[in-house]
Amino acid sequence: LYATGEQMLKGRRVALLCADGVCEASVQAMRQALSAHGVHSVLLAPHMGCVKTRQGGRLKVNGTIAGEPSVLFDAVAVPEGTRSLEVLSRCGRARHYLWEAFRHLKPIALPGDASAMILASGLPETGDLGLILEKETPAAMARFLAAMKQHRIWSREDKVCGMPKVEK
């Protein structure tokens, strides 16, 4: 838990939060980048079954946001997709999920339009090395993987003390 310096990524788990309307290309780019380093991605949604993608496809959900808490994962990423983000922004459990991951010093990737989740979750908009807000998913994943190698974002520790809790 208290590891510092570059850590091995193989075997780590990342929660990918999504809902209907998620960008399939963003999900695939995230999964490819993670699996290339031996990192397991788990697709979580507000419901079980499948989510409909923006492109008209379907992605099988591995678990629910409520049933797979952030404490079970090493990091969290939110793929792009305007409709998906609208649902997640209104979902108290999704907002709390990001808030809790932030409080536990975990890396969080919010590429492109996924950065809208910052305000919804009450996270700081700037100044955090583990909050990845790149415009493009591939660039975000490169920085996200680098942040994951640090295991935790220790520079965030002073910021999270006294942070107000986001309601579920």
C-alpha positions in Angstrom: 0.0 0.0 0.0 2.8 2.4 0.8 5.0 1.6 -2.2 6.8 4.5 -3.8 8.8 4.8 -7.0 8.1 2.9 -10.2 6.1 -0.2 -9.5 5.2 -3.2 -11.8 1.8 -2.8 -13.6 1.2 -6.5 -14.5 -1.8 -7.9 -12.6 -3.2 -4.5 -11.6 -7.0 -3.8 -12.1 -8.6 -0.7 -13.6 -12.3 0.1 -13.4 -13.7 1.6 -16.6 -16.9 3.5 -15.7 -19.5 3.7 -18.5 -23.2 3.8 -19.4 -25.2 3.7 -22.6 -23.8 6.0 -25.2 -20.1 5.2 -24.3 -17.6 5.7 -27.2 -16.5 2.2 -28.2 -13.3 3.5 -29.7 -12.3 5.1 -26.4 -13.1 1.9 -24.5 -11.0 -0.2 -26.9 -8.1 2.3 -26.9 -8.1 2.1 -23.1 -8.3 -1.7 -23.0 -5.5 -2.1 -25.5 -3.2 0.2 -23.7 -3.9 -1.5 -20.4 -3.6 -5.1 -21.6 -0.3 -4.3 -23.4 1.1 -3.8 -19.8 -0.7 -6.8 -18.3 -3.3 -4.6 -16.6 -6.9 -6.0 -16.3 -9.7 -3.7 -17.3 -13.2 -4.2 -15.8 -16.1 -2.5 -17.5 -18.6 -1.2 -14.8 -21.9 0.4 -15.4 -25.0 1.4 -13.4 -26.6 -1.9 -14.5 -25.6 -5.4 -15.5 -25.9 -6.8 -19.0 -24.6 -4.7 -21.9 -24.2 -1.0 -22.6 -25.1 0.4 -26.0 -22.2 2.2 -27.6 -22.4 5.5 -29.4 -21.4 3.6 -32.6 -24.4 1.3 -32.2 -22.6 -1.7 -30.8 -22.9 -3.4 -27.4 -20.3 -4.0 -24.8 -20.7 -6.7 -22.1 -20.6 -5.2 -18.6 -18.4 -7.0 -16.1 -20.0 -5.6 -13.0 -22.0 -2.7 -11.5 -20.6 0.5 -10.1 -22.5 -0.2 -6.8 -21.3 -3.8 -6.6 -17.6 -3.3 -7.5 -16.4 -0.5 -5.2 -13.3 1.5 -6.1 -11.3 0.0 -3.2 -11.1 -3.2 -5.3 -9.2 -1.5 -8.1 -5.8 0.2 -8.5 -7.1 3.0 -10.7 -10.2 4.3 -12.5 -10.8 5.6 -16.0 -13.9 7.0 -17.7 -14.1 6.5 -21.5 -15.5 9.2 -23.7 -19.1 9.4 -24.8 -21.5 12.4 -24.2 -24.6 10.3 -23.4 -22.7 8.0 -21.1 -21.2 10.9 -19.3 -24.6 12.6 -18.9 -25.8 9.4 -17.2 -22.7 9.1 -15.0 -22.8 12.7 -14.0 -26.3 12.3 -12.7 -25.5 8.9 -11.0 -24.6 9.5 -7.3 -22.8 6.2 -7.1 -20.5 7.1 -10.1 -19.7 10.5 -8.7 -19.0 8.9 -5.3 -16.8 6.3 -7.0 -14.5 8.9 -8.5 -14.5 10.9 -5.3 -13.5 7.8 -3.3 -10.8 6.8 -5.8 -9.4 10.4 -5.5 -9.5 10.2 -1.7 -7.6 6.9 -1.8 -4.9 8.6 -3.9 -5.6 6.4 -7.0 -4.9 7.6 -10.6 -8.0 8.7 -12.5 -8.1 9.1 -16.3 -10.8 11.4 -17.8 -9.9 11.9 -21.5 -11.7 14.3 -23.8 -15.3 15.0 -22.8 -15.0 12.7 -19.8 -13.3 15.6 -18.0 -16.9 16.8 -17.4 -17.0 14.3 -14.5 -14.6 16.5 -12.6 -17.2 19.1 -11.7 -19.9 16.4 -11.1 -17.7 14.6 -8.7 -16.3 17.6 -6.8 -12.7 16.9 -7.8 -10.2 19.7 -8.3 -9.9 21.0 -11.8 -6.1 21.5 -11.9 -2.9 20.7 -10.1 -3.1 17.0 -9.6 -0.5 14.6 -11.2 -2.8 11.6 -10.9 -5.9 13.3 -12.5 -5.3 12.7 -16.3 -7.3 15.1 -18.5 -5.7 14.7 -21.9 -7.8 15.6 -25.0 -7.1 12.3 -26.8 -7.5 8.8 -25.2 -4.1 7.4 -26.4 -2.2 10.4 -24.9 -4.3 10.1 -21.7 -3.4 6.4 -21.4 0.3 7.0 -21.7 0.1 9.5 -18.7 -2.3 7.2 -16.8 0.0 4.2 -17.0 2.9 6.4 -15.8 0.8 7.5 -12.9 -0.2 3.9 -12.2 3.5 3.0 -11.9 3.7 5.3 -8.9 1.0 3.1 -7.2 -0.5 6.1 -5.4 -0.5 9.8 -6.0 1.2 10.8 -2.7 1.4 14.5 -3.6 -2.4 14.5 -3.3 -2.4 13.3 0.3 -2.6 16.8 1.9 -5.4 17.9 -0.5 -7.8 15.1 0.5 -7.8 15.7 4.2 -11.0 17.5 5.0 -12.5 17.1 1.5 -16.3 17.2 1.7 -17.9 13.9 1.0 -19.9 13.5 -2.2 -23.3 12.0 -1.6 -24.3 8.7 -3.2 
